[in-house]
Amino acid sequence: MDTISVNKFRDNLKSVVEQVVSRHEPLKVTRRAGEAFVVMSADDWEQEQETLHVLQSKSLMQQIADSLETHTHGKGYQPTDEQMDEITGI
């Protein structure tokens, strides 16, 4: 994660925010007192929250583990050719 001083952040607010949003990378902004904060796009923050929700849910993590197990052993869902055409829009 890149770091920038609060003064530089304030002086270049528009361009810095545009970079944070377009690069999808958070930016750490430091203050003289040593305190810092992080700037990130709202979309990226929402994705992080969704990821945390999944990681904190035992049932969702179990579903992922079960799915990985069936996929690894080739026992997962196998769509028909017709279903694949529908899924891919062909």
VENTA-V316344 format. One record per residue. N is the residue number from 1. PHI is phi in radians with two decimals (999 if undefined). PSI is psi in whole degrees, 0 to 359 (NA if undefined). Layout:
{{N,PHI,PSI} {N,PHI,PSI}}
This chain:
{{1,999,131} {2,-1.27,156} {3,-2.21,144} {4,-2.51,150} {5,-1.31,155} {6,-1.10,326} {7,-1.15,315} {8,-1.17,323} {9,-1.07,312} {10,-1.10,317} {11,-1.18,333} {12,-2.13,33} {13,-0.88,308} {14,-1.05,309} {15,-1.21,324} {16,-1.16,315} {17,-1.11,319} {18,-1.04,320} {19,-1.15,316} {20,-1.04,315} {21,-1.21,314} {22,-1.28,327} {23,-1.52,346} {24,0.98,41} {25,-2.21,130} {26,-1.19,159} {27,-2.25,129} {28,-1.59,126} {29,-1.94,122} {30,-1.79,147} {31,-1.96,159} {32,-1.00,323} {33,-1.26,358} {34,1.67,346} {35,-1.30,150} {36,-2.40,161} {37,-2.47,164} {38,-2.03,137} {39,-1.95,129} {40,-2.59,161} {41,-1.21,155} {42,-1.09,320} {43,-1.07,316} {44,-1.13,321} {45,-1.11,316} {46,-1.09,320} {47,-1.11,319} {48,-1.08,318} {49,-1.12,319} {50,-1.11,319} {51,-1.09,314} {52,-1.06,321} {53,-1.06,314} {54,-1.11,313} {55,-1.11,331} {56,-1.53,353} {57,-1.70,113} {58,-1.06,320} {59,-1.19,319} {60,-1.17,319} {61,-1.15,326} {62,-1.18,320} {63,-1.08,319} {64,-1.14,315} {65,-1.09,317} {66,-1.11,318} {67,-1.11,318} {68,-1.09,320} {69,-1.10,313} {70,-1.16,323} {71,-1.13,316} {72,-1.04,323} {73,-1.67,10} {74,1.15,25} {75,-1.88,12} {76,-1.37,184} {77,-1.07,130} {78,-2.10,101} {79,-1.22,152} {80,-1.26,168} {81,-1.04,321} {82,-1.12,318} {83,-1.14,322} {84,-1.12,320} {85,-1.07,321} {86,-1.20,319} {87,-1.13,317} {88,-1.51,350} {89,1.39,21} {90,-1.51,NA}}
